[in-house]
Amino acid sequence: MGYLLTAALFIVIGSFCLVFGLDKKRPTKTRKHLLYVALICVFIVWGLVTAIMMNPLR
């Protein structure tokens, strides 16, 4: 259950970073950092989903 809630939290954080990272009104450096954070969140969620699928009954 903890993995599922953590994955949901990283999905929400990554979504906000992606939306604000694609905003053309923000400075380029800020947009770049937000998009990198969104990419890191994708990899974290990918790992958590893999962990959930490997241990479905926990």
PDB file as gemmi writes it, atoms N, CA and C in Angstrom:
CRYST1    1.000    1.000    1.000  90.00  90.00  90.00 P 1                      
ATOM      1  N   MET A   1       0.827  -1.200   0.000  1.00  0.00           N  
ATOM      2  CA  MET A   1       0.000   0.000   0.000  1.00  0.00           C  
ATOM      3  C   MET A   1       0.864   1.255   0.000  1.00  0.00           C  
ATOM      4  N   GLY A   2       1.977   1.187   0.712  1.00  0.00           N  
ATOM      5  CA  GLY A   2       2.877   2.336   0.783  1.00  0.00           C  
ATOM      6  C   GLY A   2       3.497   2.670  -0.567  1.00  0.00           C  
ATOM      7  N   TYR A   3       3.855   1.609  -1.343  1.00  0.00           N  
ATOM      8  CA  TYR A   3       4.413   1.845  -2.665  1.00  0.00           C  
ATOM      9  C   TYR A   3       3.408   2.551  -3.572  1.00  0.00           C  
ATOM     10  N   LEU A   4       2.152   2.146  -3.451  1.00  0.00           N  
ATOM     11  CA  LEU A   4       1.104   2.712  -4.301  1.00  0.00           C  
ATOM     12  C   LEU A   4       0.888   4.199  -3.997  1.00  0.00           C  
ATOM     13  N   LEU A   5       0.865   4.552  -2.723  1.00  0.00           N  
ATOM     14  CA  LEU A   5       0.693   5.957  -2.350  1.00  0.00           C  
ATOM     15  C   LEU A   5       1.912   6.789  -2.745  1.00  0.00           C  
ATOM     16  N   THR A   6       3.101   6.213  -2.601  1.00  0.00           N  
ATOM     17  CA  THR A   6       4.314   6.926  -2.999  1.00  0.00           C  
ATOM     18  C   THR A   6       4.327   7.148  -4.512  1.00  0.00           C  
ATOM     19  N   ALA A   7       3.913   6.138  -5.274  1.00  0.00           N  
ATOM     20  CA  ALA A   7       3.850   6.288  -6.729  1.00  0.00           C  
ATOM     21  C   ALA A   7       2.855   7.382  -7.114  1.00  0.00           C  
ATOM     22  N   ALA A   8       1.705   7.417  -6.440  1.00  0.00           N  
ATOM     23  CA  ALA A   8       0.709   8.454  -6.726  1.00  0.00           C  
ATOM     24  C   ALA A   8       1.266   9.844  -6.422  1.00  0.00           C  
ATOM     25  N   LEU A   9       2.003   9.970  -5.333  1.00  0.00           N  
ATOM     26  CA  LEU A   9       2.600  11.251  -4.972  1.00  0.00           C  
ATOM     27  C   LEU A   9       3.603  11.703  -6.036  1.00  0.00           C  
ATOM     28  N   PHE A  10       4.442  10.796  -6.506  1.00  0.00           N  
ATOM     29  CA  PHE A  10       5.416  11.161  -7.530  1.00  0.00           C  
ATOM     30  C   PHE A  10       4.748  11.457  -8.871  1.00  0.00           C  
ATOM     31  N   ILE A  11       3.622  10.817  -9.164  1.00  0.00           N  
ATOM     32  CA  ILE A  11       2.880  11.131 -10.390  1.00  0.00           C  
ATOM     33  C   ILE A  11       2.355  12.557 -10.327  1.00  0.00           C  
ATOM     34  N   VAL A  12       1.821  12.964  -9.182  1.00  0.00           N  
ATOM     35  CA  VAL A  12       1.298  14.325  -9.030  1.00  0.00           C  
ATOM     36  C   VAL A  12       2.438  15.345  -9.126  1.00  0.00           C  
ATOM     37  N   ILE A  13       3.540  15.091  -8.438  1.00  0.00           N  
ATOM     38  CA  ILE A  13       4.685  16.011  -8.484  1.00  0.00           C  
ATOM     39  C   ILE A  13       5.230  16.115  -9.904  1.00  0.00           C  
ATOM     40  N   GLY A  14       5.380  14.982 -10.570  1.00  0.00           N  
ATOM     41  CA  GLY A  14       5.890  14.976 -11.939  1.00  0.00           C  
ATOM     42  C   GLY A  14       4.969  15.695 -12.907  1.00  0.00           C  
ATOM     43  N   SER A  15       3.660  15.566 -12.699  1.00  0.00           N  
ATOM     44  CA  SER A  15       2.698  16.249 -13.568  1.00  0.00           C  
ATOM     45  C   SER A  15       2.810  17.760 -13.426  1.00  0.00           C  
ATOM     46  N   PHE A  16       2.897  18.244 -12.198  1.00  0.00           N  
ATOM     47  CA  PHE A  16       3.051  19.684 -11.985  1.00  0.00           C  
ATOM     48  C   PHE A  16       4.360  20.187 -12.595  1.00  0.00           C  
ATOM     49  N   CYS A  17       5.440  19.430 -12.412  1.00  0.00           N  
ATOM     50  CA  CYS A  17       6.722  19.845 -12.977  1.00  0.00           C  
ATOM     51  C   CYS A  17       6.664  19.871 -14.503  1.00  0.00           C  
ATOM     52  N   LEU A  18       5.980  18.911 -15.097  1.00  0.00           N  
ATOM     53  CA  LEU A  18       5.861  18.880 -16.555  1.00  0.00           C  
ATOM     54  C   LEU A  18       5.048  20.058 -17.065  1.00  0.00           C  
ATOM     55  N   VAL A  19       3.924  20.332 -16.417  1.00  0.00           N  
ATOM     56  CA  VAL A  19       3.064  21.444 -16.848  1.00  0.00           C  
ATOM     57  C   VAL A  19       3.797  22.776 -16.725  1.00  0.00           C  
ATOM     58  N   PHE A  20       4.431  23.021 -15.589  1.00  0.00           N  
ATOM     59  CA  PHE A  20       5.138  24.285 -15.405  1.00  0.00           C  
ATOM     60  C   PHE A  20       6.438  24.328 -16.203  1.00  0.00           C  
ATOM     61  N   GLY A  21       7.011  23.172 -16.496  1.00  0.00           N  
ATOM     62  CA  GLY A  21       8.224  23.129 -17.309  1.00  0.00           C  
ATOM     63  C   GLY A  21       7.968  23.436 -18.772  1.00  0.00           C  
ATOM     64  N   LEU A  22       6.753  23.185 -19.233  1.00  0.00           N  
ATOM     65  CA  LEU A  22       6.407  23.485 -20.622  1.00  0.00           C  
ATOM     66  C   LEU A  22       5.876  24.899 -20.811  1.00  0.00           C  
ATOM     67  N   ASP A  23       5.774  25.661 -19.732  1.00  0.00           N  
ATOM     68  CA  ASP A  23       5.283  27.034 -19.796  1.00  0.00           C  
ATOM     69  C   ASP A  23       6.381  27.933 -20.383  1.00  0.00           C  
ATOM     70  N   LYS A  24       6.100  28.544 -21.518  1.00  0.00           N  
ATOM     71  CA  LYS A  24       7.094  29.365 -22.219  1.00  0.00           C  
ATOM     72  C   LYS A  24       7.380  30.693 -21.515  1.00  0.00           C  
ATOM     73  N   LYS A  25       6.544  31.097 -20.562  1.00  0.00           N  
ATOM     74  CA  LYS A  25       6.740  32.368 -19.871  1.00  0.00           C  
ATOM     75  C   LYS A  25       7.816  32.282 -18.789  1.00  0.00           C  
ATOM     76  N   ARG A  26       8.163  31.083 -18.385  1.00  0.00           N  
ATOM     77  CA  ARG A  26       9.180  30.909 -17.340  1.00  0.00           C  
ATOM     78  C   ARG A  26      10.580  30.997 -17.949  1.00  0.00           C  
ATOM     79  N   PRO A  27      11.568  31.363 -17.133  1.00  0.00           N  
ATOM     80  CA  PRO A  27      12.954  31.402 -17.641  1.00  0.00           C  
ATOM     81  C   PRO A  27      13.425  30.018 -18.100  1.00  0.00           C  
ATOM     82  N   THR A  28      14.328  30.010 -19.049  1.00  0.00           N  
ATOM     83  CA  THR A  28      14.793  28.750 -19.637  1.00  0.00           C  
ATOM     84  C   THR A  28      15.440  27.839 -18.599  1.00  0.00           C  
ATOM     85  N   LYS A  29      16.229  28.399 -17.709  1.00  0.00           N  
ATOM     86  CA  LYS A  29      16.912  27.582 -16.697  1.00  0.00           C  
ATOM     87  C   LYS A  29      15.903  26.908 -15.765  1.00  0.00           C  
ATOM     88  N   THR A  30      14.867  27.643 -15.357  1.00  0.00           N  
ATOM     89  CA  THR A  30      13.834  27.078 -14.482  1.00  0.00           C  
ATOM     90  C   THR A  30      13.065  25.978 -15.202  1.00  0.00           C  
ATOM     91  N   ARG A  31      12.733  26.223 -16.465  1.00  0.00           N  
ATOM     92  CA  ARG A  31      12.002  25.210 -17.245  1.00  0.00           C  
ATOM     93  C   ARG A  31      12.825  23.935 -17.387  1.00  0.00           C  
ATOM     94  N   LYS A  32      14.124  24.107 -17.612  1.00  0.00           N  
ATOM     95  CA  LYS A  32      15.017  22.957 -17.762  1.00  0.00           C  
ATOM     96  C   LYS A  32      15.044  22.127 -16.483  1.00  0.00           C  
ATOM     97  N   HIS A  33      15.161  22.785 -15.335  1.00  0.00           N  
ATOM     98  CA  HIS A  33      15.181  22.060 -14.056  1.00  0.00           C  
ATOM     99  C   HIS A  33      13.863  21.352 -13.798  1.00  0.00           C  
ATOM    100  N   LEU A  34      12.737  22.008 -14.105  1.00  0.00           N  
ATOM    101  CA  LEU A  34      11.432  21.383 -13.891  1.00  0.00           C  
ATOM    102  C   LEU A  34      11.255  20.152 -14.772  1.00  0.00           C  
ATOM    103  N   LEU A  35      11.720  20.224 -16.007  1.00  0.00           N  
ATOM    104  CA  LEU A  35      11.598  19.064 -16.894  1.00  0.00           C  
ATOM    105  C   LEU A  35      12.495  17.915 -16.448  1.00  0.00           C  
ATOM    106  N   TYR A  36      13.682  18.237 -15.905  1.00  0.00           N  
ATOM    107  CA  TYR A  36      14.533  17.180 -15.367  1.00  0.00           C  
ATOM    108  C   TYR A  36      13.896  16.520 -14.143  1.00  0.00           C  
ATOM    109  N   VAL A  37      13.271  17.304 -13.287  1.00  0.00           N  
ATOM    110  CA  VAL A  37      12.583  16.741 -12.121  1.00  0.00           C  
ATOM    111  C   VAL A  37      11.432  15.841 -12.576  1.00  0.00           C  
ATOM    112  N   ALA A  38      10.701  16.271 -13.611  1.00  0.00           N  
ATOM    113  CA  ALA A  38       9.615  15.442 -14.136  1.00  0.00           C  
ATOM    114  C   ALA A  38      10.158  14.123 -14.679  1.00  0.00           C  
ATOM    115  N   LEU A  39      11.308  14.158 -15.346  1.00  0.00           N  
ATOM    116  CA  LEU A  39      11.914  12.930 -15.865  1.00  0.00           C  
ATOM    117  C   LEU A  39      12.350  12.010 -14.728  1.00  0.00           C  
ATOM    118  N   ILE A  40      12.928  12.569 -13.689  1.00  0.00           N  
ATOM    119  CA  ILE A  40      13.320  11.773 -12.521  1.00  0.00           C  
ATOM    120  C   ILE A  40      12.094  11.131 -11.881  1.00  0.00           C  
ATOM    121  N   CYS A  41      10.991  11.882 -11.792  1.00  0.00           N  
ATOM    122  CA  CYS A  41       9.750  11.328 -11.225  1.00  0.00           C  
ATOM    123  C   CYS A  41       9.231  10.164 -12.068  1.00  0.00           C  
ATOM    124  N   VAL A  42       9.385  10.253 -13.393  1.00  0.00           N  
ATOM    125  CA  VAL A  42       8.959   9.143 -14.262  1.00  0.00           C  
ATOM    126  C   VAL A  42       9.748   7.886 -13.934  1.00  0.00           C  
ATOM    127  N   PHE A  43      11.063   8.020 -13.757  1.00  0.00           N  
ATOM    128  CA  PHE A  43      11.876   6.841 -13.447  1.00  0.00           C  
ATOM    129  C   PHE A  43      11.565   6.289 -12.058  1.00  0.00           C  
ATOM    130  N   ILE A  44      11.285   7.148 -11.103  1.00  0.00           N  
ATOM    131  CA  ILE A  44      10.925   6.681  -9.758  1.00  0.00           C  
ATOM    132  C   ILE A  44       9.604   5.921  -9.805  1.00  0.00           C  
ATOM    133  N   VAL A  45       8.618   6.465 -10.518  1.00  0.00           N  
ATOM    134  CA  VAL A  45       7.318   5.781 -10.638  1.00  0.00           C  
ATOM    135  C   VAL A  45       7.494   4.455 -11.366  1.00  0.00           C  
ATOM    136  N   TRP A  46       8.330   4.430 -12.380  1.00  0.00           N  
ATOM    137  CA  TRP A  46       8.594   3.195 -13.111  1.00  0.00           C  
ATOM    138  C   TRP A  46       9.157   2.134 -12.168  1.00  0.00           C  
ATOM    139  N   GLY A  47      10.098   2.518 -11.319  1.00  0.00           N  
ATOM    140  CA  GLY A  47      10.662   1.585 -10.349  1.00  0.00           C  
ATOM    141  C   GLY A  47       9.648   1.124  -9.322  1.00  0.00           C  
ATOM    142  N   LEU A  48       8.809   2.053  -8.846  1.00  0.00           N  
ATOM    143  CA  LEU A  48       7.791   1.674  -7.861  1.00  0.00           C  
ATOM    144  C   LEU A  48       6.745   0.742  -8.460  1.00  0.00           C  
ATOM    145  N   VAL A  49       6.350   0.990  -9.709  1.00  0.00           N  
ATOM    146  CA  VAL A  49       5.383   0.104 -10.366  1.00  0.00           C  
ATOM    147  C   VAL A  49       5.990  -1.281 -10.557  1.00  0.00           C  
ATOM    148  N   THR A  50       7.265  -1.328 -10.901  1.00  0.00           N  
ATOM    149  CA  THR A  50       7.942  -2.624 -11.035  1.00  0.00           C  
ATOM    150  C   THR A  50       7.968  -3.348  -9.692  1.00  0.00           C  
ATOM    151  N   ALA A  51       8.256  -2.628  -8.612  1.00  0.00           N  
ATOM    152  CA  ALA A  51       8.273  -3.246  -7.279  1.00  0.00           C  
ATOM    153  C   ALA A  51       6.887  -3.751  -6.898  1.00  0.00           C  
ATOM    154  N   ILE A  52       5.856  -2.983  -7.224  1.00  0.00           N  
ATOM    155  CA  ILE A  52       4.480  -3.411  -6.924  1.00  0.00           C  
ATOM    156  C   ILE A  52       4.134  -4.666  -7.719  1.00  0.00           C  
ATOM    157  N   MET A  53       4.537  -4.707  -8.973  1.00  0.00           N  
ATOM    158  CA  MET A  53       4.201  -5.872  -9.799  1.00  0.00           C  
ATOM    159  C   MET A  53       4.991  -7.120  -9.388  1.00  0.00           C  
ATOM    160  N   MET A  54       6.187  -6.934  -8.847  1.00  0.00           N  
ATOM    161  CA  MET A  54       6.985  -8.088  -8.413  1.00  0.00           C  
ATOM    162  C   MET A  54       6.466  -8.676  -7.111  1.00  0.00           C  
ATOM    163  N   ASN A  55       5.849  -7.851  -6.273  1.00  0.00           N  
ATOM    164  CA  ASN A  55       5.326  -8.291  -4.979  1.00  0.00           C  
ATOM    165  C   ASN A  55       3.852  -7.883  -4.861  1.00  0.00           C  
ATOM    166  N   PRO A  56       2.956  -8.543  -5.585  1.00  0.00           N  
ATOM    167  CA  PRO A  56       1.556  -8.078  -5.630  1.00  0.00           C  
ATOM    168  C   PRO A  56       0.778  -8.269  -4.333  1.00  0.00           C  
ATOM    169  N   LEU A  57       1.195  -9.153  -3.455  1.00  0.00           N  
ATOM    170  CA  LEU A  57       0.399  -9.450  -2.268  1.00  0.00           C  
ATOM    171  C   LEU A  57       0.850  -8.681  -1.034  1.00  0.00           C  
ATOM    172  N   ARG A  58       1.871  -7.865  -1.136  1.00  0.00           N  
ATOM    173  CA  ARG A  58       2.352  -7.125   0.038  1.00  0.00           C  
ATOM    174  C   ARG A  58       1.532  -5.907   0.272  1.00  0.00           C  
TER     175      ARG A  58                                                      
END                                                                             
